[in-house]
Amino acid sequence: MKSTGIVRKVDELGRIVLPIELRRTLRIEIGDAIEVYVDPERITLKKYNPACVFCGNFDNMTYFKGKLVCNTCIEEIV
Protein backbone atom coordinates (compact mmCIF):
# COMPACT_ATOMS: atom_id res chain seq x y z
CA MET A 1 0.00 0.00 0.00
CA LYS A 2 1.37 3.40 -1.01
CA SER A 3 1.38 6.33 1.43
CA THR A 4 0.18 9.67 0.07
CA GLY A 5 1.52 11.74 2.95
CA ILE A 6 -1.90 13.36 3.32
CA VAL A 7 -3.27 13.56 6.88
CA ARG A 8 -6.84 14.58 7.69
CA LYS A 9 -8.62 14.97 11.03
CA VAL A 10 -11.96 13.36 11.83
CA ASP A 11 -14.63 15.99 12.55
CA GLU A 12 -17.19 15.90 15.37
CA LEU A 13 -19.57 13.84 13.21
CA GLY A 14 -16.91 11.24 12.37
CA ARG A 15 -16.32 12.48 8.83
CA ILE A 16 -13.10 12.97 6.89
CA VAL A 17 -12.62 14.84 3.63
CA LEU A 18 -11.01 13.08 0.68
CA PRO A 19 -8.75 15.66 -0.97
CA ILE A 20 -9.65 16.69 -4.51
CA GLU A 21 -6.30 15.38 -5.80
CA LEU A 22 -7.18 11.85 -4.63
CA ARG A 23 -10.74 12.07 -5.97
CA ARG A 24 -9.48 13.19 -9.37
CA THR A 25 -6.78 10.51 -9.50
CA LEU A 26 -9.26 7.75 -8.56
CA ARG A 27 -12.10 9.27 -10.65
CA ILE A 28 -14.40 9.54 -7.63
CA GLU A 29 -17.31 11.85 -8.44
CA ILE A 30 -19.97 13.43 -6.22
CA GLY A 31 -22.54 10.74 -5.40
CA ASP A 32 -20.25 7.77 -6.11
CA ALA A 33 -20.52 4.86 -3.68
CA ILE A 34 -17.47 3.93 -1.63
CA GLU A 35 -16.93 0.51 -0.02
CA VAL A 36 -15.35 0.36 3.43
CA TYR A 37 -13.12 -2.57 4.43
CA VAL A 38 -11.65 -3.04 7.90
CA ASP A 39 -9.07 -5.27 9.49
CA PRO A 40 -7.51 -4.94 12.94
CA GLU A 41 -4.99 -2.28 11.87
CA ARG A 42 -6.52 -0.32 8.97
CA ILE A 43 -9.55 1.03 7.18
CA THR A 44 -9.53 0.77 3.39
CA LEU A 45 -11.84 2.77 1.12
CA LYS A 46 -12.57 1.55 -2.40
CA LYS A 47 -14.75 2.97 -5.15
CA TYR A 48 -17.75 0.64 -5.36
CA ASN A 49 -18.25 -1.16 -8.67
CA PRO A 50 -21.09 -3.68 -8.57
CA ALA A 51 -20.17 -6.75 -10.62
CA CYS A 52 -21.35 -10.30 -11.21
CA VAL A 53 -20.24 -12.59 -8.38
CA PHE A 54 -19.33 -15.29 -10.91
CA CYS A 55 -17.58 -13.56 -13.82
CA GLY A 56 -17.07 -9.93 -12.75
CA ASN A 57 -19.16 -8.55 -15.63
CA PHE A 58 -20.78 -5.12 -15.07
CA ASP A 59 -23.54 -5.34 -17.72
CA ASN A 60 -27.18 -6.49 -17.37
CA MET A 61 -27.09 -7.21 -13.64
CA THR A 62 -29.87 -8.90 -11.64
CA TYR A 63 -30.09 -9.57 -7.92
CA PHE A 64 -30.46 -13.27 -7.05
CA LYS A 65 -30.73 -14.12 -3.35
CA GLY A 66 -29.02 -10.85 -2.45
CA LYS A 67 -26.11 -11.25 -4.90
CA LEU A 68 -25.52 -9.54 -8.25
CA VAL A 69 -25.46 -11.96 -11.19
CA CYS A 70 -25.25 -11.01 -14.89
CA ASN A 71 -27.78 -12.34 -17.39
CA THR A 72 -25.08 -14.36 -19.19
CA CYS A 73 -24.26 -16.33 -16.03
CA ILE A 74 -27.98 -16.82 -15.29
CA GLU A 75 -28.43 -18.31 -18.77
CA GLU A 76 -25.44 -20.63 -18.25
CA ILE A 77 -26.80 -21.80 -14.89
CA VAL A 78 -30.27 -22.49 -16.27
OpenMM code with the backbone's topology and positions (N, CA, C; nanometers):
from openmm import Vec3, app, unit

residues = "MET LYS SER THR GLY ILE VAL ARG LYS VAL ASP GLU LEU GLY ARG ILE VAL LEU PRO ILE GLU LEU ARG ARG THR LEU ARG ILE GLU ILE GLY ASP ALA ILE GLU VAL TYR VAL ASP PRO GLU ARG ILE THR LEU LYS LYS TYR ASN PRO ALA CYS VAL PHE CYS GLY ASN PHE ASP ASN MET THR TYR PHE LYS GLY LYS LEU VAL CYS ASN THR CYS ILE GLU GLU ILE VAL".split()
positions = [
    Vec3(0.0839, -0.1169, 0.0000),
    Vec3(0.0000, 0.0000, 0.0000),
    Vec3(0.0892, 0.1242, 0.0000),
    Vec3(0.0555, 0.2205, -0.0845),
    Vec3(0.1368, 0.3400, -0.1015),
    Vec3(0.0852, 0.4532, -0.0115),
    Vec3(0.1750, 0.5193, 0.0601),
    Vec3(0.1380, 0.6330, 0.1428),
    Vec3(0.1338, 0.7592, 0.0573),
    Vec3(0.0298, 0.8419, 0.0807),
    Vec3(0.0183, 0.9672, 0.0066),
    Vec3(0.0795, 1.0832, 0.0834),
    Vec3(0.1011, 1.0661, 0.2127),
    Vec3(0.1523, 1.1742, 0.2953),
    Vec3(0.0456, 1.2729, 0.3368),
    Vec3(-0.0785, 1.2473, 0.2989),
    Vec3(-0.1900, 1.3357, 0.3324),
    Vec3(-0.2492, 1.2908, 0.4655),
    Vec3(-0.2676, 1.3860, 0.5574),
    Vec3(-0.3272, 1.3565, 0.6880),
    Vec3(-0.4516, 1.4437, 0.7027),
    Vec3(-0.5605, 1.3852, 0.7455),
    Vec3(-0.6842, 1.4580, 0.7687),
    Vec3(-0.7380, 1.4236, 0.9073),
    Vec3(-0.8007, 1.5204, 0.9727),
    Vec3(-0.8617, 1.4967, 1.1033),
    Vec3(-1.0076, 1.4561, 1.0864),
    Vec3(-1.0559, 1.3754, 1.1791),
    Vec3(-1.1959, 1.3361, 1.1831),
    Vec3(-1.2730, 1.4482, 1.2514),
    Vec3(-1.3853, 1.4922, 1.1917),
    Vec3(-1.4632, 1.5991, 1.2547),
    Vec3(-1.5556, 1.5433, 1.3623),
    Vec3(-1.6340, 1.6307, 1.4247),
    Vec3(-1.7191, 1.5897, 1.5372),
    Vec3(-1.8285, 1.4916, 1.4978),
    Vec3(-1.8584, 1.4804, 1.3684),
    Vec3(-1.9571, 1.3839, 1.3205),
    Vec3(-1.8933, 1.2561, 1.2667),
    Vec3(-1.7607, 1.2438, 1.2812),
    Vec3(-1.6911, 1.1235, 1.2372),
    Vec3(-1.6546, 1.1235, 1.0901),
    Vec3(-1.6597, 1.2397, 1.0263),
    Vec3(-1.6315, 1.2480, 0.8827),
    Vec3(-1.4867, 1.2889, 0.8568),
    Vec3(-1.4381, 1.2466, 0.7397),
    Vec3(-1.3100, 1.2970, 0.6891),
    Vec3(-1.3346, 1.3455, 0.5465),
    Vec3(-1.2509, 1.4331, 0.4995),
    Vec3(-1.2624, 1.4836, 0.3631),
    Vec3(-1.1549, 1.4174, 0.2779),
    Vec3(-1.1968, 1.3624, 0.1641),
    Vec3(-1.1008, 1.3082, 0.0679),
    Vec3(-1.0537, 1.4242, -0.0187),
    Vec3(-0.9254, 1.4530, -0.0190),
    Vec3(-0.8746, 1.5657, -0.0970),
    Vec3(-0.9075, 1.5527, -0.2457),
    Vec3(-0.9284, 1.6664, -0.3091),
    Vec3(-0.9649, 1.6687, -0.4506),
    Vec3(-0.8619, 1.5972, -0.5376),
    Vec3(-0.7342, 1.6054, -0.5004),
    Vec3(-0.6304, 1.5381, -0.5798),
    Vec3(-0.6541, 1.3874, -0.5835),
    Vec3(-0.6905, 1.3294, -0.4683),
    Vec3(-0.7184, 1.1852, -0.4634),
    Vec3(-0.8447, 1.1516, -0.5412),
    Vec3(-0.9486, 1.2338, -0.5250),
    Vec3(-1.0742, 1.2071, -0.5967),
    Vec3(-1.0542, 1.2146, -0.7469),
    Vec3(-0.9750, 1.3090, -0.7926),
    Vec3(-0.9479, 1.3192, -0.9372),
    Vec3(-0.8674, 1.2001, -0.9858),
    Vec3(-0.7633, 1.1632, -0.9116),
    Vec3(-0.6785, 1.0506, -0.9496),
    Vec3(-0.7583, 0.9211, -0.9576),
    Vec3(-0.8482, 0.8995, -0.8621),
    Vec3(-0.9261, 0.7755, -0.8562),
    Vec3(-1.0604, 0.7868, -0.9280),
    Vec3(-1.0846, 0.9019, -0.9923),
    Vec3(-1.2103, 0.9271, -1.0647),
    Vec3(-1.3326, 0.9056, -0.9752),
    Vec3(-1.3265, 0.9595, -0.8549),
    Vec3(-1.4397, 0.9537, -0.7625),
    Vec3(-1.5187, 1.0834, -0.7782),
    Vec3(-1.6442, 1.0699, -0.8193),
    Vec3(-1.7312, 1.1852, -0.8436),
    Vec3(-1.8308, 1.2013, -0.7288),
    Vec3(-1.8924, 1.3182, -0.7216),
    Vec3(-1.9971, 1.3428, -0.6218),
    Vec3(-2.1078, 1.2399, -0.6415),
    Vec3(-2.1478, 1.1743, -0.5346),
    Vec3(-2.2543, 1.0741, -0.5402),
    Vec3(-2.2060, 0.9323, -0.5627),
    Vec3(-2.0772, 0.9123, -0.5936),
    Vec3(-2.0246, 0.7768, -0.6115),
    Vec3(-2.0291, 0.7010, -0.4787),
    Vec3(-2.0526, 0.5718, -0.4867),
    Vec3(-2.0525, 0.4863, -0.3678),
    Vec3(-1.9099, 0.4418, -0.3373),
    Vec3(-1.8778, 0.4357, -0.2093),
    Vec3(-1.7468, 0.3934, -0.1628),
    Vec3(-1.7645, 0.2746, -0.0683),
    Vec3(-1.6904, 0.1666, -0.0922),
    Vec3(-1.6934, 0.0508, -0.0022),
    Vec3(-1.5911, 0.0719, 0.1086),
    Vec3(-1.6248, 0.0238, 0.2284),
    Vec3(-1.5352, 0.0356, 0.3432),
    Vec3(-1.4959, -0.1044, 0.3880),
    Vec3(-1.3649, -0.1295, 0.3946),
    Vec3(-1.3117, -0.2570, 0.4427),
    Vec3(-1.2332, -0.2297, 0.5704),
    Vec3(-1.2404, -0.3206, 0.6661),
    Vec3(-1.1650, -0.3042, 0.7902),
    Vec3(-1.0930, -0.4324, 0.8261),
    Vec3(-0.9761, -0.4177, 0.8828),
    Vec3(-0.9068, -0.5273, 0.9486),
    Vec3(-0.8531, -0.4681, 1.0788),
    Vec3(-0.7884, -0.5453, 1.1623),
    Vec3(-0.7507, -0.4935, 1.2945),
    Vec3(-0.6642, -0.3676, 1.2933),
    Vec3(-0.5918, -0.3409, 1.1857),
    Vec3(-0.4991, -0.2279, 1.1867),
    Vec3(-0.5290, -0.1177, 1.0861),
    Vec3(-0.6292, -0.1348, 0.9990),
    Vec3(-0.6517, -0.0320, 0.8973),
    Vec3(-0.7948, -0.0289, 0.8467),
    Vec3(-0.8283, 0.0842, 0.7887),
    Vec3(-0.9546, 0.1033, 0.7178),
    Vec3(-0.9175, 0.1299, 0.5727),
    Vec3(-0.9797, 0.0586, 0.4807),
    Vec3(-0.9531, 0.0773, 0.3392),
    Vec3(-1.0813, 0.1232, 0.2712),
    Vec3(-1.0713, 0.2277, 0.1903),
    Vec3(-1.1840, 0.2770, 0.1117),
    Vec3(-1.1616, 0.2397, -0.0329),
    Vec3(-1.2679, 0.1943, -0.1006),
    Vec3(-1.2571, 0.1547, -0.2404),
    Vec3(-1.3809, 0.2030, -0.3143),
    Vec3(-1.3609, 0.2576, -0.4337),
    Vec3(-1.4747, 0.2974, -0.5153),
    Vec3(-1.5572, 0.1726, -0.5458),
    Vec3(-1.6867, 0.1796, -0.5205),
    Vec3(-1.7751, 0.0641, -0.5356),
    Vec3(-1.8103, 0.0433, -0.6824),
    Vec3(-1.7871, -0.0761, -0.7309),
    Vec3(-1.8250, -0.1158, -0.8668),
    Vec3(-1.9003, -0.2475, -0.8578),
    Vec3(-2.0331, -0.2422, -0.8657),
    Vec3(-2.1086, -0.3675, -0.8573),
    Vec3(-2.0806, -0.4560, -0.9780),
    Vec3(-2.0496, -0.5819, -0.9534),
    Vec3(-2.0170, -0.6748, -1.0621),
    Vec3(-2.0752, -0.8124, -1.0311),
    Vec3(-2.0860, -0.8930, -1.1335),
    Vec3(-2.1351, -1.0299, -1.1206),
    Vec3(-2.0433, -1.1093, -1.0268),
    Vec3(-2.1034, -1.1821, -0.9339),
    Vec3(-2.0239, -1.2594, -0.8383),
    Vec3(-1.9517, -1.3761, -0.9046),
    Vec3(-1.9946, -1.4157, -1.0234),
    Vec3(-1.9325, -1.5288, -1.0911),
    Vec3(-1.8231, -1.4872, -1.1900),
    Vec3(-1.8531, -1.3886, -1.2750),
    Vec3(-1.7582, -1.3555, -1.3825),
    Vec3(-1.7011, -1.2142, -1.3733),
    Vec3(-1.7568, -1.1293, -1.2881),
    Vec3(-1.7067, -0.9932, -1.2746),
    Vec3(-1.7611, -0.8957, -1.3775),
    Vec3(-1.8540, -0.9395, -1.4610),
    Vec3(-1.9160, -0.8551, -1.5633),
    Vec3(-1.9972, -0.7434, -1.4970),
    Vec3(-2.0037, -0.6259, -1.5616),
    Vec3(-2.0779, -0.5120, -1.5074),
    Vec3(-2.2089, -0.4871, -1.5808),
    Vec3(-2.2368, -0.5610, -1.6887),
    Vec3(-2.3542, -0.5343, -1.7722),
    Vec3(-2.4710, -0.6262, -1.7388),
    Vec3(-2.5926, -0.5724, -1.7518),
    Vec3(-2.7175, -0.6492, -1.7369),
    Vec3(-2.7223, -0.7282, -1.6060),
    Vec3(-2.7141, -0.6575, -1.4956),
    Vec3(-2.7085, -0.7210, -1.3644),
    Vec3(-2.8483, -0.7452, -1.3070),
    Vec3(-2.8630, -0.8547, -1.2327),
    Vec3(-2.9866, -0.8899, -1.1638),
    Vec3(-2.9502, -0.9407, -1.0255),
    Vec3(-3.0318, -0.9044, -0.9265),
    Vec3(-3.0090, -0.9573, -0.7919),
    Vec3(-3.0724, -1.0955, -0.7808),
    Vec3(-2.9962, -1.1918, -0.7322),
    Vec3(-3.0455, -1.3268, -0.7050),
    Vec3(-3.0018, -1.3644, -0.5649),
    Vec3(-3.0981, -1.3805, -0.4760),
    Vec3(-3.0730, -1.4122, -0.3353),
    Vec3(-2.9710, -1.3169, -0.2738),
    Vec3(-2.9866, -1.1873, -0.3041),
    Vec3(-2.9024, -1.0846, -0.2447),
    Vec3(-2.7671, -1.0642, -0.3114),
    Vec3(-2.7387, -1.1366, -0.4187),
    Vec3(-2.6109, -1.1252, -0.4898),
    Vec3(-2.6356, -1.0775, -0.6324),
    Vec3(-2.5416, -0.9990, -0.6862),
    Vec3(-2.5525, -0.9544, -0.8245),
    Vec3(-2.5002, -1.0620, -0.9189),
    Vec3(-2.5822, -1.0961, -1.0189),
    Vec3(-2.5460, -1.1961, -1.1189),
    Vec3(-2.5833, -1.1390, -1.2561),
    Vec3(-2.4946, -1.1526, -1.3542),
    Vec3(-2.5250, -1.1014, -1.4887),
    Vec3(-2.6157, -1.2010, -1.5618),
    Vec3(-2.6844, -1.1501, -1.6639),
    Vec3(-2.7777, -1.2341, -1.7390),
    Vec3(-2.7071, -1.3487, -1.8099),
    Vec3(-2.5834, -1.3286, -1.8529),
    Vec3(-2.5077, -1.4355, -1.9195),
    Vec3(-2.4866, -1.5531, -1.8253),
    Vec3(-2.4474, -1.5257, -1.7019),
    Vec3(-2.4260, -1.6334, -1.6032),
    Vec3(-2.5588, -1.7011, -1.5666),
    Vec3(-2.6651, -1.6233, -1.5589),
    Vec3(-2.7975, -1.6816, -1.5292),
    Vec3(-2.8344, -1.7798, -1.6382),
    Vec3(-2.8124, -1.7424, -1.7645),
    Vec3(-2.8429, -1.8307, -1.8768),
    Vec3(-2.7592, -1.9581, -1.8727),
    Vec3(-2.6307, -1.9451, -1.8349),
    Vec3(-2.5437, -2.0625, -1.8255),
    Vec3(-2.5895, -2.1552, -1.7143),
    Vec3(-2.6360, -2.0989, -1.6027),
    Vec3(-2.6801, -2.1800, -1.4887),
    Vec3(-2.8074, -2.2548, -1.5220),
    Vec3(-2.8989, -2.1884, -1.5925),
    Vec3(-3.0269, -2.2489, -1.6274),
    Vec3(-3.0014, -2.3523, -1.7338),
] * unit.nanometer
topology = app.Topology()
chain = topology.addChain("A")
for resn in residues:
    res = topology.addResidue(resn, chain)
    for name in ("N", "CA", "C"):
        topology.addAtom(name, app.Element.getBySymbol(name[0]), res)
